[in-house]
Amino acid sequence: MCSRFQAATLVASPSYPNSIAWSEENLIAVANGQLVTILNPESPSGPRGLVKIPTSKPFPIGVIKSEDAVSGCLLPTCLSRERESIRSISWSPLGMSANSGCLLAICTVEGHVKLYRPPFCDYSAEWIEVMDISEDLYYHLKKVNFKKRGIHSLNNSHVCVCCMVHTYFSLRFEY
């Protein structure tokens, strides 16, 4: 008897709670390692797209110094073999992309939030970076002399991605 479920091969298993997201245009994004694999449930024979996340320099806010990284309490995190790069992913609503599709927001462990769009050409599987929202927001806050306040830690990184995207667009299109 044939199963109605079909398997898709991934490079690695997802490691964060918000590593899987389903879009309104019926695409599934799975973050694993330094890749986001975009699948189409209608044709599970292969990925519909890929997003490769290069390692980037973290922002100078809350960065752990290298001499502190080898202390007793932080040592287990330094011994990990492969560094996970993607912390959270989230889809935009329909109509945000040039082809009336969805954009993909990716939050990295370095603190960057980047927006990606699907390729225009069907022969290309790699999605294209639209912008790095976190860089624009960082330079804007630096320009207005933003001071540190008592910032509460958010355990849900999905909320962080949504808040950062909302903050960016409200600052960018302020009247």
N, C-alpha and C positions, 0 to 999 in steps of 0.2 A: 504494500500500500504506500503510495507516494504522500509525503508530508506536504502540507500547504505552507510550511515555513521553510525559507531558504537561508542559508548562511552566507555571510560576506566576510572575506578575509581582511583583517586589520593588521597593521604593522606591530602594534602593541596594545595592551588592554588599557582602557581609560582609568585614570587614577584619582581624579577629583570629582566631587559631587556634580558639578555642572559641566561635565565633559561630553554630554550628549544633548543635542537640541533638535527639535523638529520644527521646520518652517511652515508657513502658511501656504507655500507653493509645493508642499509635499516632498521636501528634501530633508534628509537627516544628516547632521554634522556630528562627527565623532572625533574628539580631540584625543590623540594618543602620542605621547612622546613629543616630538617637535613637528608633528604633522596634524592637520585636520583633514580627515577623509570625508567627502561629501557623497552620500549615497542616495539613490533614487529607488524607493521601494517597488516601483513598477518594473524596474529592470535590475534585479539584484546581482546580475552576472558580473558586474564590475563597478568601480567607483565612477561617479559623475564628475567629480572634481577633487582637486587637492589644494591645500594651502600649506606651503612650507614656511615655517617661522624661523628666521635666523636669530641667533643670539644677539641681544642688543645690550647696550650699557644701561644699567639701572639708573634711575634718577637719584640725585644726591640727598634724598630724604629717607631716613631710616635705613641707610646702608650699613651693613655689618662690616667692621674693619677686619682685614685678614688675620691680624694677630688675635682678635677676639673670636674668630671662627674656629680656632683650634682649642678653645677652652673646653673644660670637661662637659659642660651642659650643651654645647653646640656640636661636639665632635661627631655624634651619629649622623647628623645631616651632611657633614663634609665627606663622609665615607660612601655616599651613594654612588653607584656605578654610572648610571645614566641620569642626566639631569632632565627632569620634566620641564618643559618650556611653557606649556599652555595651562592656565589656571581656570579659565571659564570661557564659555562661548554663548552667544545669544543672537537670535535672528531679529531683524527689523520687521515691521509690518510689510505687507505687499505694497508695491508701488514705489519703494524707495530707490530701487536700482533703475538703471537706464532702460532696461527692457521690461519694466513694470514688475520685476521680481523682488526678491528680498536681498538685503545686505547682511553680511555676517560680521558681527563684532567679536573680536578675540582679545581677551585679557591675558597677558603673559605674566610669568612669575617676577619679571623685572619691573612690573608696574605699568607697562605700555598697554594701551587699548587701541587696536587698529581695526579699521573697517575694510572689508573686502567685497568685491563684486564679482559676478560670474564673467567668464571671458565672452567676448562678442563672437568669436569663431568657435564652431563646433569641434574643430580639430585640436583645440587646446584644452587641456584638463586643468591647468593651473589657474587658480583665481588670482585676480589683480588687486593689489593694495590701493585703496582709494585715498586714505589718509591715516596719519597717526594722531588720534584725538588727544592723547595724553601729552604729546609735545606741545601742541597749540595751547592746551589748557595750562601746562606748566609755565610756558613763557608769558602767557597772559597774567597768571597769578604772580609771577616774578615781577612783571612790569608794574602792576598795581601795588607792589610791596606787601604782598600777602604774608601775614604773620601766623605763626603756629598757634593753634588754640587747643583746648582739650578735645582732641578728636577721639571719638569712641570707636573701638574696633568693630568692624562688621565681619561676622563669621561667614556670611553668605556672599561669596564673591560674585554671584550672579547679580545681586543687588548693587554691588560696586560698579559693575559694567553698566547697568542701566542708569545708575545715578551719574556716572561720569559722562555718558552719552547725552543725558538730559541736561546736565550742567553745561557741557560744551555748546550744545545748540542754543541754549538760552543766553549764553554769553555772546555767541557768534552773531545771533540775529536780534540783539537787543536794539530797541528803537531809541 
